[in-house]
Amino acid sequence: MRIVIDTNVLMAGLLKDSAVRKILVLSGNEFFLPEFAIEEIKKYEDELLEKSGYDRKEFKLIVNNLLENLRIVPKDRIKESMLEGEEIMKTIDIKDSSFIACALAIDADGLWSFDKYFKKQKRIRVFDIKELV
Protein backbone atom coordinates (compact mmCIF):
# COMPACT_ATOMS: atom_id res chain seq x y z
CA MET A 1 0.00 0.00 0.00
CA ARG A 2 0.97 3.62 -0.53
CA ILE A 3 0.66 5.43 2.80
CA VAL A 4 1.48 9.02 3.76
CA ILE A 5 2.80 9.40 7.31
CA ASP A 6 2.50 12.52 9.39
CA THR A 7 5.30 14.09 11.40
CA ASN A 8 4.21 12.48 14.67
CA VAL A 9 4.59 9.00 13.18
CA LEU A 10 8.08 9.85 11.96
CA MET A 11 9.00 11.30 15.36
CA ALA A 12 7.74 8.15 17.10
CA GLY A 13 9.94 6.10 14.80
CA LEU A 14 12.92 8.27 15.68
CA LEU A 15 12.47 8.31 19.44
CA LYS A 16 12.81 4.59 20.11
CA ASP A 17 13.15 1.22 18.47
CA SER A 18 9.43 0.52 18.51
CA ALA A 19 6.65 -1.06 16.49
CA VAL A 20 6.43 2.20 14.54
CA ARG A 21 10.04 1.94 13.41
CA LYS A 22 9.65 -1.73 12.52
CA ILE A 23 6.54 -1.02 10.45
CA LEU A 24 8.26 1.83 8.59
CA VAL A 25 11.29 -0.30 7.79
CA LEU A 26 9.97 -3.86 7.46
CA SER A 27 6.27 -3.85 6.54
CA GLY A 28 6.63 -3.82 2.77
CA ASN A 29 4.32 -0.83 2.43
CA GLU A 30 5.45 2.27 0.57
CA PHE A 31 5.54 5.17 3.02
CA PHE A 32 5.56 8.77 1.86
CA LEU A 33 6.50 11.90 3.76
CA PRO A 34 5.90 15.51 2.73
CA GLU A 35 9.20 17.31 2.24
CA PHE A 36 8.36 19.96 4.84
CA ALA A 37 8.22 17.28 7.57
CA ILE A 38 11.99 16.87 7.30
CA GLU A 39 12.33 20.57 8.11
CA GLU A 40 10.18 19.99 11.22
CA ILE A 41 12.46 17.17 12.35
CA LYS A 42 15.48 19.47 11.98
CA LYS A 43 13.64 22.20 13.90
CA TYR A 44 12.96 19.86 16.84
CA GLU A 45 16.21 17.89 16.65
CA ASP A 46 17.55 18.99 20.05
CA GLU A 47 14.26 18.14 21.75
CA LEU A 48 14.15 14.75 19.99
CA LEU A 49 17.75 14.04 21.02
CA GLU A 50 16.92 14.79 24.64
CA LYS A 51 13.78 12.62 24.63
CA SER A 52 15.41 9.72 22.80
CA GLY A 53 18.62 9.53 24.80
CA TYR A 54 20.62 9.04 21.60
CA ASP A 55 23.76 11.02 20.91
CA ARG A 56 23.77 13.18 17.79
CA LYS A 57 25.69 10.62 15.70
CA GLU A 58 23.29 7.77 16.61
CA PHE A 59 20.32 10.01 15.96
CA LYS A 60 21.58 10.99 12.49
CA LEU A 61 22.06 7.30 11.63
CA ILE A 62 18.49 6.52 12.69
CA VAL A 63 17.12 9.51 10.75
CA ASN A 64 19.03 8.45 7.64
CA ASN A 65 17.91 4.82 8.01
CA LEU A 66 14.26 5.82 8.29
CA LEU A 67 14.47 8.31 5.43
CA GLU A 68 15.98 5.61 3.20
CA ASN A 69 12.73 3.69 3.70
CA LEU A 70 10.47 6.66 2.93
CA ARG A 71 9.67 8.45 -0.28
CA ILE A 72 9.87 12.20 0.09
CA VAL A 73 7.13 14.13 -1.72
CA PRO A 74 8.37 17.54 -2.94
CA LYS A 75 6.49 20.68 -1.94
CA ASP A 76 5.76 21.49 -5.58
CA ARG A 77 3.91 18.21 -6.05
CA ILE A 78 1.83 18.74 -2.91
CA LYS A 79 1.04 22.33 -3.89
CA GLU A 80 -1.18 21.06 -6.72
CA SER A 81 -3.58 19.50 -4.19
CA MET A 82 -3.38 22.10 -1.40
CA LEU A 83 -6.69 23.81 -2.14
CA GLU A 84 -8.53 20.50 -1.99
CA GLY A 85 -6.63 19.50 1.16
CA GLU A 86 -7.52 22.80 2.81
CA GLU A 87 -11.17 22.42 1.83
CA ILE A 88 -11.27 18.95 3.37
CA MET A 89 -9.56 20.02 6.61
CA LYS A 90 -10.93 23.56 7.02
CA THR A 91 -13.34 22.64 9.82
CA ILE A 92 -11.03 20.04 11.40
CA ASP A 93 -7.45 21.40 11.56
CA ILE A 94 -6.33 23.39 8.55
CA LYS A 95 -2.69 23.26 9.72
CA ASP A 96 -2.61 19.58 8.77
CA SER A 97 -4.20 20.00 5.35
CA SER A 98 -0.82 19.44 3.69
CA PHE A 99 -0.84 15.77 4.77
CA ILE A 100 -4.23 15.31 3.09
CA ALA A 101 -2.92 17.23 0.05
CA CYS A 102 0.10 14.94 -0.07
CA ALA A 103 -2.12 11.84 0.01
CA LEU A 104 -4.25 13.29 -2.79
CA ALA A 105 -1.19 14.26 -4.86
CA ILE A 106 0.30 10.77 -4.85
CA ASP A 107 -3.02 8.90 -4.96
CA ALA A 108 -2.21 7.23 -1.63
CA ASP A 109 -4.19 4.38 -0.14
CA GLY A 110 -4.32 6.37 3.06
CA LEU A 111 -2.66 8.36 5.81
CA TRP A 112 -1.07 7.04 9.01
CA SER A 113 -1.43 9.38 11.96
CA PHE A 114 -1.89 9.22 15.71
CA ASP A 115 -4.17 12.27 15.51
CA LYS A 116 -7.73 10.95 15.73
CA TYR A 117 -9.23 14.12 14.21
CA PHE A 118 -8.02 13.05 10.75
CA LYS A 119 -10.81 10.45 10.88
CA LYS A 120 -13.38 13.25 10.89
CA GLN A 121 -12.77 13.69 7.17
CA LYS A 122 -13.97 10.98 4.83
CA ARG A 123 -11.90 11.63 1.69
CA ILE A 124 -8.66 9.89 2.73
CA ARG A 125 -8.55 6.63 4.67
CA VAL A 126 -6.73 7.00 7.99
CA PHE A 127 -4.79 4.05 9.37
CA ASP A 128 -3.92 3.41 12.97
CA ILE A 129 -1.02 1.26 14.09
CA LYS A 130 -3.19 -1.83 14.69
CA GLU A 131 -4.10 -1.93 11.00
CA LEU A 132 -0.45 -1.87 9.95
CA VAL A 133 1.07 -4.44 12.32
C-alpha positions as CSV (number, residue, x, y, z in Angstrom):
1,M,0.0,0.0,0.0
2,R,1.0,3.6,-0.5
3,I,0.7,5.4,2.8
4,V,1.5,9.0,3.8
5,I,2.8,9.4,7.3
6,D,2.5,12.5,9.4
7,T,5.3,14.1,11.4
8,N,4.2,12.5,14.7
9,V,4.6,9.0,13.2
10,L,8.1,9.9,12.0
11,M,9.0,11.3,15.4
12,A,7.7,8.2,17.1
13,G,9.9,6.1,14.8
14,L,12.9,8.3,15.7
15,L,12.5,8.3,19.4
16,K,12.8,4.6,20.1
17,D,13.2,1.2,18.5
18,S,9.4,0.5,18.5
19,A,6.6,-1.1,16.5
20,V,6.4,2.2,14.5
21,R,10.0,1.9,13.4
22,K,9.7,-1.7,12.5
23,I,6.5,-1.0,10.5
24,L,8.3,1.8,8.6
25,V,11.3,-0.3,7.8
26,L,10.0,-3.9,7.5
27,S,6.3,-3.8,6.5
28,G,6.6,-3.8,2.8
29,N,4.3,-0.8,2.4
30,E,5.4,2.3,0.6
31,F,5.5,5.2,3.0
32,F,5.6,8.8,1.9
33,L,6.5,11.9,3.8
34,P,5.9,15.5,2.7
35,E,9.2,17.3,2.2
36,F,8.4,20.0,4.8
37,A,8.2,17.3,7.6
38,I,12.0,16.9,7.3
39,E,12.3,20.6,8.1
40,E,10.2,20.0,11.2
41,I,12.5,17.2,12.3
42,K,15.5,19.5,12.0
43,K,13.6,22.2,13.9
44,Y,13.0,19.9,16.8
45,E,16.2,17.9,16.6
46,D,17.5,19.0,20.0
47,E,14.3,18.1,21.7
48,L,14.2,14.8,20.0
49,L,17.7,14.0,21.0
50,E,16.9,14.8,24.6
51,K,13.8,12.6,24.6
52,S,15.4,9.7,22.8
53,G,18.6,9.5,24.8
54,Y,20.6,9.0,21.6
55,D,23.8,11.0,20.9
56,R,23.8,13.2,17.8
57,K,25.7,10.6,15.7
58,E,23.3,7.8,16.6
59,F,20.3,10.0,16.0
60,K,21.6,11.0,12.5
61,L,22.1,7.3,11.6
62,I,18.5,6.5,12.7
63,V,17.1,9.5,10.7
64,N,19.0,8.4,7.6
65,N,17.9,4.8,8.0
66,L,14.3,5.8,8.3
67,L,14.5,8.3,5.4
68,E,16.0,5.6,3.2
69,N,12.7,3.7,3.7
70,L,10.5,6.7,2.9
71,R,9.7,8.4,-0.3
72,I,9.9,12.2,0.1
73,V,7.1,14.1,-1.7
74,P,8.4,17.5,-2.9
75,K,6.5,20.7,-1.9
76,D,5.8,21.5,-5.6
77,R,3.9,18.2,-6.1
78,I,1.8,18.7,-2.9
79,K,1.0,22.3,-3.9
80,E,-1.2,21.1,-6.7
81,S,-3.6,19.5,-4.2
82,M,-3.4,22.1,-1.4
83,L,-6.7,23.8,-2.1
84,E,-8.5,20.5,-2.0
85,G,-6.6,19.5,1.2
86,E,-7.5,22.8,2.8
87,E,-11.2,22.4,1.8
88,I,-11.3,18.9,3.4
89,M,-9.6,20.0,6.6
90,K,-10.9,23.6,7.0
91,T,-13.3,22.6,9.8
92,I,-11.0,20.0,11.4
93,D,-7.5,21.4,11.6
94,I,-6.3,23.4,8.6
95,K,-2.7,23.3,9.7
96,D,-2.6,19.6,8.8
97,S,-4.2,20.0,5.3
98,S,-0.8,19.4,3.7
99,F,-0.8,15.8,4.8
100,I,-4.2,15.3,3.1
101,A,-2.9,17.2,0.1
102,C,0.1,14.9,-0.1
103,A,-2.1,11.8,0.0
104,L,-4.2,13.3,-2.8
105,A,-1.2,14.3,-4.9
106,I,0.3,10.8,-4.9
107,D,-3.0,8.9,-5.0
108,A,-2.2,7.2,-1.6
109,D,-4.2,4.4,-0.1
110,G,-4.3,6.4,3.1
111,L,-2.7,8.4,5.8
112,W,-1.1,7.0,9.0
113,S,-1.4,9.4,12.0
114,F,-1.9,9.2,15.7
115,D,-4.2,12.3,15.5
116,K,-7.7,11.0,15.7
117,Y,-9.2,14.1,14.2
118,F,-8.0,13.0,10.8
119,K,-10.8,10.4,10.9
120,K,-13.4,13.3,10.9
121,Q,-12.8,13.7,7.2
122,K,-14.0,11.0,4.8
123,R,-11.9,11.6,1.7
124,I,-8.7,9.9,2.7
125,R,-8.5,6.6,4.7
126,V,-6.7,7.0,8.0
127,F,-4.8,4.0,9.4
128,D,-3.9,3.4,13.0
129,I,-1.0,1.3,14.1
130,K,-3.2,-1.8,14.7
131,E,-4.1,-1.9,11.0
132,L,-0.4,-1.9,9.9
133,V,1.1,-4.4,12.3
